[in-house]
Amino acid sequence: MVVIYNTLTGKKERMKPPKPGRQKKPLRLFVCGPTVYDYSHLGHARTYLAFDTIVNYLRHREFLVFYLQNITDIDDKIIERAVEERKNPKELAVFFEKTYYQDMKSLGIKSVNKYERASDHIQEIQSQISRLFKKGYAYQTKNGVYFSVKKFKNYGILSRQNLDELRHGWRIEPDLEKKDPLDFALWKFIKPNAKELFWPSPWGDGRPGWHIEDTAIAEAIFGKLQYELHGGAIDLKFPHHESEIAQAEAISGKKPYVKIWLHTGVLLVEEEKMSKSLRNFITIRDFLKRHPVAVMRVAFLRHHYRSPINYNQGFVIQAANALNSILEFLSKLNLIKKNGAVGSMTREKIETAKKEFYAKMDEDFNTPEALAALFKLIGGFQSQIQSLNKKEAILIKNTVVKQLRILGVKPPSSSMPPNIRSLIAARERIRAKREFSRADHLRKKIETLGYMVEDTPMGPVAWKKMVPDYNQ
Ligand SMILES: [Zn+2]
């Protein structure tokens, strides 16, 4: 049974994995994609890696999942940035959409079935607004079309907000014709003489509000305004996701709009959210210039997807150390040459570790504990590695690599470049002559080239070291 924490109900939902080939319709998952006005940073990486892990695991457990992500290519932030840089907003959005796909590719994210741009769904957006007018939920002012929050009784159901408190704390309202400070824009009219993107509409030239873009894309691609899973970063819960629910349920009259809501925790830098506006962000591409992608994956996997994470030196160093010890263990297994069959004790230990790994992943994708189970397996064999035979070593290695693969971690290649191999061989010859200080000198040289060497009774073992220096 796979258990998923549902933000909407505050409860854990149980989902029975289907028998292979028996699930008729895929689970539909919508995850809020990026607003394409800048390079994506580690805060985005956290969310998209989390959903990549979740979807990959669900698929591994035989669930069919159709994963849809929207691209917000119409937004105030895009227009502001375009004005700042004297660029055309459409061109700016196209450029950063491209960089987003590049970043997702370098993170190894392949789980998304479809990306959909808001600008390709203007017709569906307008159709939803028309239906909201007909049902009495939409009204027009001189600035645009708004959704009347007071008309929708369940507003606040997802975020469990005290709406009156929110109304009192509202900042200065730019549109005095709004009936309620919480009413949100469905359609924004273009300002006179402004260089903005706009589309004609029955209400006037303008562009869509943010929330309606997502419900329109969901309806267009899923064919319905009701589906199984919706995900996004926790800070999108209010007002974005709350407003999506209001729009969709007001149009369809069906509840709930989405059965299970999943939210990823925030990424903090010195107690503040990593964000564009605070200028405390590290872009995905800058991070990957300094560290292998496996380090980033492990760093995030060491935290539960719903927990907040503090980004600091330890975040990277601990992940790199964890990867180093996996690589060291795998390289040592490669040295084992002894003949023999797989012993029953070895088999039992592997089976126990596998069960634990799956139990942890089944329990709301608890990746830190699944990783801990993997390390328990490694630790259990490390101390008696010399007593293993070759068949056992292969079985253990395959188990470790498979579990890492389920988590989306591809361990860096264990093959050595020729210069490192010949340095290791030279060091062995010197050691055989018992010239230990010269051997030590060579070890340092190998380390400065980014490789680790360790002498074991089975011979020297070497592996590529992850993140030699955080501040490099
Ligand atoms: Zn969204």
Residues whose N, C-alpha, C, O or C-beta is under 5 A from the ligand:
A	BS01	ZN	C32 D214
